Amino acid sequence: MEILSDVLRAVRLTGALFFDVRATTPWIAETPQMPRIARLVMPEAEHVIGFHVVLSGCCWAELRDGLSPAIRLSAGDVIILPSGVPHSLCSVPGMHAEPDLSLY
């Protein structure tokens, strides 16, 4: 945890965007590339880092790179996506949807 604390101290955060997702099976939350989100909500941002915190229940996180396996997340888990790769959180691995940019 010390490394994460060091990183958070070094990063100058200038804004944040939060979603509270409450879902029942089957569900999917599809996230586009972070630069697409940045252009809509923080056009002055140099870089946007995606992250998700699972407060209760569980889900699967899946990068849309076609290379990485899905990862099961449970309550208390945090996933940070500094590269901005498109990804999804879903109730079942392998689910796909088109990102809804109107949410941003």
C-alpha positions in Angstrom: 0.0 0.0 0.0 3.0 2.3 0.5 3.6 2.4 -3.3 0.0 3.4 -4.0 0.2 6.1 -1.3 3.4 7.5 -2.9 1.8 7.6 -6.4 -1.3 9.3 -5.1 0.8 12.0 -3.4 2.7 12.6 -6.6 -0.4 12.9 -8.9 -2.1 16.3 -9.1 -5.7 15.5 -9.5 -7.8 18.2 -11.1 -11.2 16.5 -11.4 -13.1 13.4 -11.0 -16.2 11.6 -12.4 -18.1 9.1 -10.3 -20.8 6.6 -11.1 -22.8 4.6 -8.6 -23.7 1.3 -10.4 -26.3 -0.9 -8.7 -27.1 -3.9 -10.8 -28.6 -7.3 -10.9 -27.6 -10.2 -13.2 -27.2 -10.0 -16.1 -25.5 -6.6 -16.4 -22.6 -4.9 -18.1 -20.9 -1.5 -17.7 -18.8 -0.8 -20.8 -16.1 1.9 -20.6 -14.6 3.5 -23.7 -11.0 4.6 -24.1 -10.2 7.2 -21.5 -9.2 9.9 -24.0 -12.8 9.7 -25.4 -14.2 10.4 -21.9 -11.6 13.2 -21.3 -12.7 15.1 -24.4 -16.3 15.1 -23.1 -15.9 15.9 -19.4 -12.3 17.2 -18.9 -11.0 18.6 -22.2 -8.1 20.3 -20.5 -6.9 17.1 -18.9 -3.5 15.7 -20.0 -4.4 12.2 -18.9 -7.3 10.4 -17.4 -6.9 7.3 -15.2 -9.9 5.0 -14.9 -10.5 3.1 -11.7 -13.3 1.1 -10.1 -14.0 0.2 -6.5 -16.3 -2.7 -5.7 -18.2 -1.9 -2.5 -20.4 -5.0 -2.4 -21.1 -8.1 -4.3 -18.7 -9.2 -7.1 -18.2 -8.7 -10.8 -15.8 -9.4 -13.6 -13.4 -6.8 -15.1 -12.3 -7.4 -18.7 -9.9 -5.3 -20.8 -11.0 -4.9 -24.4 -7.5 -5.5 -25.7 -8.3 -9.1 -26.7 -5.3 -10.4 -24.8 -6.0 -10.3 -21.1 -8.2 -12.7 -19.2 -11.2 -11.5 -17.2 -10.5 -10.8 -13.5 -13.0 -11.5 -10.8 -13.5 -8.6 -8.4 -15.1 -8.8 -5.0 -16.2 -6.3 -2.3 -13.2 -4.3 -1.3 -11.3 -4.7 -4.5 -10.0 -1.8 -6.5 -8.8 -1.9 -10.1 -6.8 1.0 -11.6 -6.4 1.4 -15.4 -3.7 4.0 -16.0 -3.3 3.2 -19.6 -6.9 4.2 -20.4 -7.7 0.9 -22.3 -11.4 0.3 -23.0 -12.8 -2.2 -20.5 -16.0 -3.6 -19.0 -17.3 -4.6 -15.7 -20.0 -7.3 -16.0 -21.8 -10.1 -14.2 -20.5 -12.8 -16.5 -17.2 -12.8 -18.4 -17.4 -12.3 -22.1 -20.3 -9.9 -22.2 -20.0 -7.0 -24.7 -21.9 -3.8 -25.2 -21.4 -0.5 -27.0 -20.3 2.2 -24.6 -22.9 4.9 -23.9 -21.0 8.2 -24.3 -24.2 10.1 -23.3 -23.5 9.1 -19.7 -20.5 11.3 -19.7 
